Amino acid sequence: MIKVDNIKKRFGEEEILKGISTVFEKGKTNLIIGQSGSGKTVMLKCLLGLFQPEEGYIFYEDQAIQNMDEEQQRSLREEIGMLFQGGALFDSMNIEENVMFPLRMFTNNKKADMLNRVNEVLARVNLEGVNKKYPAEISGGMQKRVSIARAIVNNPKYLFCDEPNSGLDPKTATVIDNLIQEITHEYGITTVVVTHDMNSVMEIGENIVFLKDGKLVWQGDNEAIFKTDNKSVTDFVYSSDLFKKIRDIQLKEQ
Ligand SMILES: Nc1ncnc2c1ncn2[C@@H]1O[C@H](COP(=O)(O)OP(=O)(O)OP(=O)(O)O)[C@@H](O)[C@H]1O
């Protein structure tokens, strides 16, 4: 569980996050959504401790990152898996080396043990037999699955995903969303996904935080988001022609 308590973040004169409070729940896919420039990435960077909010606290379980000493911050970093936008695999390393990277960084495990764990997580994302291939030799969807394997190889308690579907076709995007959700449930991880993608909202939006101009203006799940009459949310949801058409059909059927 991650609790955000009234965080404010400014750059110069401009206040970007204007007092956000929320809870990201354990064992759930928590989504941060909102229009471009609403503050999603700044919030993600605050959660990761990359930006320091001027006010407010971020608690991992019951401990505020602002009050952690260096050793505690290091332990927390080990508990975090990160799925970067675009995958961010190392082109010069093969798949096995890519997935092993966090183990090399954070553990002193024997090579054979690390390899076993790498094979275990590659099997979990349905990618067996690609160990010796290089990122350029596999598809974008497979690269995303490798990135997920790398993000979970160290058994994280927290998983952060920045636009996990960018650059994927809708079908592959759904596979990736479902994989993130299955892993979240299976391992009881607190997962936070930053996304623009309404399909992801529909598929895996178990706890959705909607930001507008640096404020949290709505929170709920993927059923509630299609029922709310909050205008900021409906403007966002129905900016897509497809969702507008679905709503028109539903209204006609009522
Ligand atoms: N390092 C920075 N220095 C100054 N301003 C910043 C910095 N990072 C972000 N901002 C500003 O904060 C605001 C919110 O940016 P942010 O990247 O969080 O938006 P976003 O919701 O993630 O948008 P997008 O969906 O386009 O990625 C923007 O006005 C941006 O210019």
The ligand as an SDF file (V2000), in Angstrom:
LIG
                    3D

 31 33  0  0  0  0  0  0  0  0999 V2000
   11.4760   18.9320  -14.4960 N   0  0  0  0  0  0  0  0  0  0  0  0
   10.5210   19.8250  -14.7480 C   0  0  0  0  0  0  0  0  0  0  0  0
   10.7600   21.1490  -14.6730 N   0  0  0  0  0  0  0  0  0  0  0  0
    9.7970   22.0660  -14.9080 C   0  0  0  0  0  0  0  0  0  0  0  0
    8.5170   21.7550  -15.2320 N   0  0  0  0  0  0  0  0  0  0  0  0
    8.2110   20.4560  -15.3240 C   0  0  0  0  0  0  0  0  0  0  0  0
    9.1750   19.4170  -15.0930 C   0  0  0  0  0  0  0  0  0  0  0  0
    8.5750   18.2180  -15.2550 N   0  0  0  0  0  0  0  0  0  0  0  0
    7.2960   18.4790  -15.5880 C   0  0  0  0  0  0  0  0  0  0  0  0
    7.0760   19.8100  -15.6210 N   0  0  0  0  0  0  0  0  0  0  0  0
    5.7960   20.4590  -15.9290 C   0  0  0  0  0  0  0  0  0  0  0  0
    4.7850   19.8520  -15.1400 O   0  0  0  0  0  0  0  0  0  0  0  0
    3.5620   19.7870  -15.8540 C   0  0  0  0  0  0  0  0  0  0  0  0
    3.0050   18.3780  -15.7750 C   0  0  0  0  0  0  0  0  0  0  0  0
    3.8800   17.5190  -16.5050 O   0  0  0  0  0  0  0  0  0  0  0  0
    3.7510   15.9460  -16.5300 P   0  0  0  0  0  0  0  0  0  0  0  0
    4.8940   15.4420  -17.3390 O   0  0  0  0  0  0  0  0  0  0  0  0
    3.5920   15.4140  -15.1480 O   0  0  0  0  0  0  0  0  0  0  0  0
    2.3800   15.7500  -17.3180 O   0  0  0  0  0  0  0  0  0  0  0  0
    1.7130   14.3750  -17.7620 P   0  0  0  0  0  0  0  0  0  0  0  0
    0.3270   14.3930  -17.1910 O   0  0  0  0  0  0  0  0  0  0  0  0
    2.5900   13.2320  -17.4000 O   0  0  0  0  0  0  0  0  0  0  0  0
    1.6570   14.5730  -19.3310 O   0  0  0  0  0  0  0  0  0  0  0  0
    1.8520   13.5060  -20.5220 P   0  0  0  0  0  0  0  0  0  0  0  0
    0.6030   12.6780  -20.5080 O   0  0  0  0  0  0  0  0  0  0  0  0
    1.9510   14.3550  -21.7310 O   0  0  0  0  0  0  0  0  0  0  0  0
    3.1020   12.7110  -20.2440 O   0  0  0  0  0  0  0  0  0  0  0  0
    3.8540   20.2600  -17.2640 C   0  0  0  0  0  0  0  0  0  0  0  0
    3.4100   21.6050  -17.3750 O   0  0  0  0  0  0  0  0  0  0  0  0
    5.3610   20.1910  -17.3670 C   0  0  0  0  0  0  0  0  0  0  0  0
    5.8670   21.1700  -18.2210 O   0  0  0  0  0  0  0  0  0  0  0  0
  1  2  1  0
  2  3  1  0
  2  7  2  0
  3  4  2  0
  4  5  1  0
  5  6  2  0
  6  7  1  0
  6 10  1  0
  7  8  1  0
  8  9  2  0
  9 10  1  0
 10 11  1  0
 11 12  1  0
 11 30  1  0
 12 13  1  0
 13 14  1  0
 13 28  1  0
 14 15  1  0
 15 16  1  0
 16 17  2  0
 16 18  1  0
 16 19  1  0
 19 20  1  0
 20 21  2  0
 20 22  1  0
 20 23  1  0
 23 24  1  0
 24 25  2  0
 24 26  1  0
 24 27  1  0
 28 29  1  0
 28 30  1  0
 30 31  1  0
M  END
$$$$
